Amino acid sequence: MDPFFIITSLLKIVGILAVILTMVSYAVYAERRVSAFVQDRLGPNRVGPAGLLQPIADMFKLLLKEDYTPRSVNTSGHHHDRGRTIRQYALWCFDGDR
């Protein structure tokens, strides 16, 4: 394959993902603001001017969050069950018999 084609394809994928993720994060921000207005409370206004950096703070919080596994749990089974649940959901979503 042509290296130019591969590079341009990867750049397009990264660009589209960046746009979509930005749109989704600010849609969540807008939903939080509307919910705060409806519930008559302060919204996400702690980070940046008018809270516009809240989605970025949420991203870092999600990336740095500790994966808590209780001490009394069999860890291999604990992580295996998560994977099984994701696989079952994927099979349910993409089942062609519906």
N, C-alpha and C positions, 0 to 999 in steps of 0.2 A: 504494500500500500504506500501511497504517497505520504511523506512526512507532513507536508503542508496541509493535506486533508485531515490528518489525525490531529494536528495542533489546532486547526480552526474548529474542528468538531468539539474538542475538549473545551476550548474557549467559549463556544456557544453554550455548551452544557453548563459550565460554571456561571456564565452570565445569566442564563435563564433561572438557574437555581438561586442565585443571589437576588434577583428581582422577586421571585416567588416568595422566598423566605422573608424578605423585607416587607412585602405586602402583607403576609400573614402575621408577622409580629406587630405591625402597626394596626392591623384589624383587631388583634387582641387588645392592644392599647386603647383603641376607640371603644371597644366593647366594655372595657373596665371603666372608662370615663363615663359612658352612658349609664352603666350599672350604678356607679357612685352617685350620679346625679339623681337617678330614680330613687335610690335608697337614702338620699339626703345625707351623704357623708363625703369625706375627702377621698379623692381618687388617687391614682398612682402619680403623685406630684412630688416625690422626694428626690428623684434623680434627674439632674439637668434642668434646663429651663422648661417649665410647665410639664415636667415629667416625660419629655420626648426621648430621653435616654433609658427609660424603663425597660423596653424590650431587650436592649443590650445587657442591662444588669440582670434580667431574667435569664438570658443565654448563659452568662458566666455562672449564675447560681446553679443552673441545671448541669453545666459541665463540671463544676467543682463539688457537686453534691456527693456525699459519701454513700456508697451502696451498703446499706445496713442489712446484715444477715444475723438473725438471733443466734446466740451461742449454742442453744440446744437443738439446732436444726442440722440435719445432714446436708452439708453444702452441695454435694454433687446432685442430690435429689432436688434441692431447692432451686438450683440453676437449671436443672433438666426440666423441671415443671414449667418454668418461664418459656423455654424454647418450645416445649410441646404446645403450650397455649398459643404461641405466635404461629406455629405451623398449622394448628387446627383452624385458627382464624383465617389464615391465608388460603387453606384448602376450601373453607366455607365460602370465602369471597370469590374465588376463581373457579368454583365448581361449574362445569359446563352442563350439568344435567337439569338446571333450573329452567 
